[in-house]
Amino acid sequence: YTILQGMLREAQWKNKNITELYYPGSVFKLVTAASALDSGLISANQVYYCAPGGYVVNEGTQYEHAYRCADGVAHGQLDMAGALNHSCNVYFVQTAQQMSARVFYDYFQAFGFNKPTGIDLPNETRWMIYYNAQDMENIKTNLYTASFGQNMAITPLQMATAVAAVVNGGYLVT
């Protein structure tokens, strides 16, 4: 009974912002946008087309995949502001195609996603789930899916820290 009480108390007081992982999804598009802009690989005026039926990558290979936006919506031509506004997966897949896996991963590291934030709270997890540069280079769909936040698991605090860095001049603060 005492052990059960301890487990329940621990669960009750757990700070899920630092102990639990989640798949960030669309909010991660801010990181991809900032990385692409900072690296100079694309500009905010870059236009991509989000077509009905999606956007096919690796056509004719075992890794062929069609990316679509939520609910199959096609946004047409979008610049970066429009892509962020409409949360366009297709735009960010095409952005990732302009970046190498190494560049994407270097920014992933620079935003602190591969390590704990170092916040002064107990029990911050040291476990994250993500692909490294080699994994993204070998299987491009890993890179493309990462561009809109659907294949890595991080903590909510890591994501909040990265978004803060995007809006404060690129400075990662604990």
Short mmCIF file of the C-alpha atoms (twelve columns), coordinates in Angstrom:
data_MODEL
# 
_entry.id   MODEL 
# 
loop_
_atom_site.group_PDB 
_atom_site.id 
_atom_site.type_symbol 
_atom_site.label_atom_id 
_atom_site.label_alt_id 
_atom_site.label_comp_id 
_atom_site.label_asym_id 
_atom_site.label_seq_id 
_atom_site.Cartn_x 
_atom_site.Cartn_y 
_atom_site.Cartn_z 
_atom_site.pdbx_PDB_model_num 
ATOM 1   C CA . TYR A 1   0.000  0.000  0.000   1 
ATOM 2   C CA . THR A 2   2.845  2.408  0.839   1 
ATOM 3   C CA . ILE A 3   4.512  1.725  -2.519  1 
ATOM 4   C CA . LEU A 4   1.224  2.383  -4.333  1 
ATOM 5   C CA . GLN A 5   0.771  5.631  -2.405  1 
ATOM 6   C CA . GLY A 6   4.261  6.720  -3.403  1 
ATOM 7   C CA . MET A 7   3.629  5.916  -7.074  1 
ATOM 8   C CA . LEU A 8   0.335  7.809  -7.068  1 
ATOM 9   C CA . ARG A 9   1.920  10.811 -5.349  1 
ATOM 10  C CA . GLU A 10  4.750  10.812 -7.877  1 
ATOM 11  C CA . ALA A 11  2.279  10.673 -10.786 1 
ATOM 12  C CA . GLN A 12  0.202  13.461 -9.251  1 
ATOM 13  C CA . TRP A 13  3.154  15.799 -8.860  1 
ATOM 14  C CA . LYS A 14  4.951  14.907 -12.080 1 
ATOM 15  C CA . ASN A 15  5.728  17.944 -14.234 1 
ATOM 16  C CA . LYS A 16  4.765  16.628 -17.656 1 
ATOM 17  C CA . ASN A 17  6.368  19.626 -19.365 1 
ATOM 18  C CA . ILE A 18  9.774  18.154 -18.574 1 
ATOM 19  C CA . THR A 19  9.113  14.469 -17.937 1 
ATOM 20  C CA . GLU A 20  6.906  13.475 -20.877 1 
ATOM 21  C CA . LEU A 21  7.638  13.378 -24.600 1 
ATOM 22  C CA . TYR A 22  5.226  14.431 -27.323 1 
ATOM 23  C CA . TYR A 23  5.245  14.832 -31.091 1 
ATOM 24  C CA . PRO A 24  5.234  18.608 -31.639 1 
ATOM 25  C CA . GLY A 25  3.553  18.599 -35.037 1 
ATOM 26  C CA . SER A 26  2.827  21.903 -36.716 1 
ATOM 27  C CA . VAL A 27  4.399  24.148 -34.097 1 
ATOM 28  C CA . PHE A 28  7.733  22.667 -35.226 1 
ATOM 29  C CA . LYS A 29  7.257  24.401 -38.599 1 
ATOM 30  C CA . LEU A 30  8.551  27.575 -36.919 1 
ATOM 31  C CA . VAL A 31  11.880 25.841 -36.321 1 
ATOM 32  C CA . THR A 32  12.087 24.617 -39.922 1 
ATOM 33  C CA . ALA A 33  11.233 28.100 -41.203 1 
ATOM 34  C CA . ALA A 34  13.807 29.784 -38.956 1 
ATOM 35  C CA . SER A 35  16.462 27.230 -39.930 1 
ATOM 36  C CA . ALA A 36  15.850 27.624 -43.657 1 
ATOM 37  C CA . LEU A 37  15.872 31.424 -43.416 1 
ATOM 38  C CA . ASP A 38  18.934 31.620 -41.175 1 
ATOM 39  C CA . SER A 39  20.896 29.237 -43.393 1 
ATOM 40  C CA . GLY A 40  20.065 31.385 -46.419 1 
ATOM 41  C CA . LEU A 41  18.743 28.390 -48.327 1 
ATOM 42  C CA . ILE A 42  15.382 30.028 -48.954 1 
ATOM 43  C CA . SER A 43  13.860 33.446 -48.423 1 
ATOM 44  C CA . ALA A 44  10.539 34.349 -46.861 1 
ATOM 45  C CA . ASN A 45  9.325  35.104 -50.399 1 
ATOM 46  C CA . GLN A 46  9.949  31.541 -51.575 1 
ATOM 47  C CA . VAL A 47  6.760  30.205 -53.147 1 
ATOM 48  C CA . TYR A 48  5.814  26.530 -53.280 1 
ATOM 49  C CA . TYR A 49  2.660  24.922 -54.568 1 
ATOM 50  C CA . CYS A 50  0.390  22.795 -52.392 1 
ATOM 51  C CA . ALA A 51  -1.580 20.761 -54.905 1 
ATOM 52  C CA . PRO A 52  -4.729 18.692 -54.576 1 
ATOM 53  C CA . GLY A 53  -3.651 15.101 -54.068 1 
ATOM 54  C CA . GLY A 54  -0.526 16.053 -52.181 1 
ATOM 55  C CA . TYR A 55  3.162  16.153 -52.972 1 
ATOM 56  C CA . VAL A 56  5.010  12.946 -53.869 1 
ATOM 57  C CA . VAL A 57  8.628  12.385 -52.857 1 
ATOM 58  C CA . ASN A 58  11.012 9.563  -53.762 1 
ATOM 59  C CA . GLU A 59  8.804  8.574  -56.648 1 
ATOM 60  C CA . GLY A 60  9.448  5.065  -57.936 1 
ATOM 61  C CA . THR A 61  11.407 3.938  -54.872 1 
ATOM 62  C CA . GLN A 62  10.482 1.892  -51.831 1 
ATOM 63  C CA . TYR A 63  10.380 5.188  -49.908 1 
ATOM 64  C CA . GLU A 64  7.812  6.839  -52.188 1 
ATOM 65  C CA . HIS A 65  5.392  8.854  -50.118 1 
ATOM 66  C CA . ALA A 66  2.694  11.445 -50.781 1 
ATOM 67  C CA . TYR A 67  2.507  14.269 -48.246 1 
ATOM 68  C CA . ARG A 68  -0.740 16.122 -47.734 1 
ATOM 69  C CA . CYS A 69  -2.032 18.852 -45.506 1 
ATOM 70  C CA . ALA A 70  -4.615 18.238 -42.811 1 
ATOM 71  C CA . ASP A 71  -7.973 17.040 -44.106 1 
ATOM 72  C CA . GLY A 72  -6.544 16.884 -47.641 1 
ATOM 73  C CA . VAL A 73  -6.800 20.655 -48.068 1 
ATOM 74  C CA . ALA A 74  -4.781 22.074 -50.970 1 
ATOM 75  C CA . HIS A 75  -3.562 25.623 -50.370 1 
ATOM 76  C CA . GLY A 76  -2.259 26.476 -53.841 1 
ATOM 77  C CA . GLN A 77  0.713  28.834 -54.079 1 
ATOM 78  C CA . LEU A 78  2.078  29.992 -50.742 1 
ATOM 79  C CA . ASP A 79  5.020  31.993 -49.510 1 
ATOM 80  C CA . MET A 80  6.450  31.238 -46.077 1 
ATOM 81  C CA . ALA A 81  4.047  33.504 -44.173 1 
ATOM 82  C CA . GLY A 82  1.113  31.879 -45.953 1 
ATOM 83  C CA . ALA A 83  2.506  28.407 -45.263 1 
ATOM 84  C CA . LEU A 84  2.841  29.170 -41.563 1 
ATOM 85  C CA . ASN A 85  -0.616 30.744 -41.509 1 
ATOM 86  C CA . HIS A 86  -2.224 27.714 -43.185 1 
ATOM 87  C CA . SER A 87  0.082  25.188 -41.471 1 
ATOM 88  C CA . CYS A 88  0.976  23.708 -44.844 1 
ATOM 89  C CA . ASN A 89  2.863  20.411 -44.523 1 
ATOM 90  C CA . VAL A 90  3.617  20.361 -48.249 1 
ATOM 91  C CA . TYR A 91  5.409  23.715 -48.093 1 
ATOM 92  C CA . PHE A 92  7.707  22.503 -45.339 1 
ATOM 93  C CA . VAL A 93  8.471  19.222 -47.087 1 
ATOM 94  C CA . GLN A 94  9.603  21.266 -50.086 1 
ATOM 95  C CA . THR A 95  11.595 23.527 -47.765 1 
ATOM 96  C CA . ALA A 96  13.314 20.468 -46.285 1 
ATOM 97  C CA . GLN A 97  14.219 19.355 -49.815 1 
ATOM 98  C CA . GLN A 98  16.234 22.570 -50.154 1 
ATOM 99  C CA . MET A 99  18.099 21.811 -46.931 1 
ATOM 100 C CA . SER A 100 20.509 18.941 -46.549 1 
ATOM 101 C CA . ALA A 101 19.931 16.516 -43.721 1 
ATOM 102 C CA . ARG A 102 23.147 17.814 -42.148 1 
ATOM 103 C CA . VAL A 103 21.941 21.433 -42.159 1 
ATOM 104 C CA . PHE A 104 18.548 20.442 -40.763 1 
ATOM 105 C CA . TYR A 105 20.146 18.349 -38.015 1 
ATOM 106 C CA . ASP A 106 22.687 21.062 -37.147 1 
ATOM 107 C CA . TYR A 107 19.809 23.454 -36.515 1 
ATOM 108 C CA . PHE A 108 17.919 20.724 -34.641 1 
ATOM 109 C CA . GLN A 109 20.924 20.523 -32.313 1 
ATOM 110 C CA . ALA A 110 21.324 24.300 -32.131 1 
ATOM 111 C CA . PHE A 111 17.725 24.605 -30.937 1 
ATOM 112 C CA . GLY A 112 18.571 22.120 -28.170 1 
ATOM 113 C CA . PHE A 113 16.298 19.253 -29.187 1 
ATOM 114 C CA . ASN A 114 18.892 16.536 -28.648 1 
ATOM 115 C CA . LYS A 115 19.519 17.280 -24.974 1 
ATOM 116 C CA . PRO A 116 17.631 18.320 -21.839 1 
ATOM 117 C CA . THR A 117 17.040 22.063 -21.382 1 
ATOM 118 C CA . GLY A 118 18.904 22.160 -18.076 1 
ATOM 119 C CA . ILE A 119 16.033 23.821 -16.239 1 
ATOM 120 C CA . ASP A 120 16.375 23.831 -12.474 1 
ATOM 121 C CA . LEU A 121 13.521 21.377 -11.853 1 
ATOM 122 C CA . PRO A 122 13.798 17.739 -10.843 1 
ATOM 123 C CA . ASN A 123 13.328 14.765 -13.159 1 
ATOM 124 C CA . GLU A 124 13.778 16.378 -16.577 1 
ATOM 125 C CA . THR A 125 13.917 13.481 -18.991 1 
ATOM 126 C CA . ARG A 126 17.114 12.752 -20.849 1 
ATOM 127 C CA . TRP A 127 15.245 10.696 -23.435 1 
ATOM 128 C CA . MET A 128 14.182 12.169 -26.734 1 
ATOM 129 C CA . ILE A 129 13.244 10.405 -29.939 1 
ATOM 130 C CA . TYR A 130 14.686 11.805 -33.149 1 
ATOM 131 C CA . TYR A 131 16.592 10.869 -36.280 1 
ATOM 132 C CA . ASN A 132 20.206 11.928 -36.622 1 
ATOM 133 C CA . ALA A 133 21.620 13.476 -39.804 1 
ATOM 134 C CA . GLN A 134 22.700 10.119 -41.228 1 
ATOM 135 C CA . ASP A 135 19.236 8.598  -40.699 1 
ATOM 136 C CA . MET A 136 17.670 11.589 -42.459 1 
ATOM 137 C CA . GLU A 137 20.190 11.443 -45.280 1 
ATOM 138 C CA . ASN A 138 19.703 7.720  -45.855 1 
ATOM 139 C CA . ILE A 139 15.926 7.844  -45.786 1 
ATOM 140 C CA . LYS A 140 14.774 11.269 -46.947 1 
ATOM 141 C CA . THR A 141 11.221 10.734 -45.717 1 
ATOM 142 C CA . ASN A 142 12.663 10.960 -42.186 1 
ATOM 143 C CA . LEU A 143 13.870 14.475 -43.020 1 
ATOM 144 C CA . TYR A 144 10.665 15.492 -44.782 1 
ATOM 145 C CA . THR A 145 8.430  14.278 -41.980 1 
ATOM 146 C CA . ALA A 146 10.682 15.965 -39.410 1 
ATOM 147 C CA . SER A 147 10.188 19.289 -41.211 1 
ATOM 148 C CA . PHE A 148 6.631  19.501 -39.908 1 
ATOM 149 C CA . GLY A 149 7.267  17.847 -36.539 1 
ATOM 150 C CA . GLN A 150 5.769  14.407 -36.935 1 
ATOM 151 C CA . ASN A 151 8.636  11.992 -36.436 1 
ATOM 152 C CA . MET A 152 10.467 13.145 -33.345 1 
ATOM 153 C CA . ALA A 153 9.390  13.224 -29.722 1 
ATOM 154 C CA . ILE A 154 10.573 16.033 -27.462 1 
ATOM 155 C CA . THR A 155 9.382  17.665 -24.265 1 
ATOM 156 C CA . PRO A 156 6.948  20.588 -24.292 1 
ATOM 157 C CA . LEU A 157 9.607  22.690 -22.554 1 
ATOM 158 C CA . GLN A 158 12.109 21.982 -25.337 1 
ATOM 159 C CA . MET A 159 9.567  23.209 -27.879 1 
ATOM 160 C CA . ALA A 160 8.754  26.322 -25.839 1 
ATOM 161 C CA . THR A 161 12.482 27.032 -25.514 1 
ATOM 162 C CA . ALA A 162 12.962 26.711 -29.281 1 
ATOM 163 C CA . VAL A 163 10.000 28.969 -30.095 1 
ATOM 164 C CA . ALA A 164 11.385 31.555 -27.666 1 
ATOM 165 C CA . ALA A 165 14.737 31.372 -29.490 1 
ATOM 166 C CA . VAL A 166 12.986 31.955 -32.826 1 
ATOM 167 C CA . VAL A 167 11.445 35.190 -31.575 1 
ATOM 168 C CA . ASN A 168 14.373 36.515 -29.521 1 
ATOM 169 C CA . GLY A 169 17.013 36.683 -32.206 1 
ATOM 170 C CA . GLY A 170 18.090 33.062 -32.139 1 
ATOM 171 C CA . TYR A 171 19.350 33.000 -28.568 1 
ATOM 172 C CA . LEU A 172 18.656 29.708 -26.793 1 
ATOM 173 C CA . VAL A 173 18.023 30.471 -23.143 1 
ATOM 174 C CA . THR A 174 17.553 28.017 -20.274 1 
# 
